[in-house]
Amino acid sequence: MGQLRPFVTGVEVSVTRQELPLAYCVNRSPYVVSREVLFQERTFGIAPAYALIVDEEEGLDIDTPSDWEIAECLWRAREAGRGREPR
């Protein structure tokens, strides 16, 4: 217990994160499933399942006040890039 294990095997420890193979993780994006299937299967983990791949800004988790501040900064930067004043 408490021991670190490699997430990606077969690569040198000195490899940078940018050099690692692309990987995805489950985030808190919404699941879309019909009511009937949800009640019948009693799970969201129904095959076949399809991923909605979002970038870091779109998939930003807001769990803490500092997460909220980061999201606001990203939103302001995006709006400024569009030539609009943030509200």
Secondary structure as UniProt FT lines:
FT   TURN            13..14
FT   HELIX           17..19
FT   HELIX           35..41
FT   TURN            56..59
FT   HELIX           65..81
FT   TURN            82..83
//
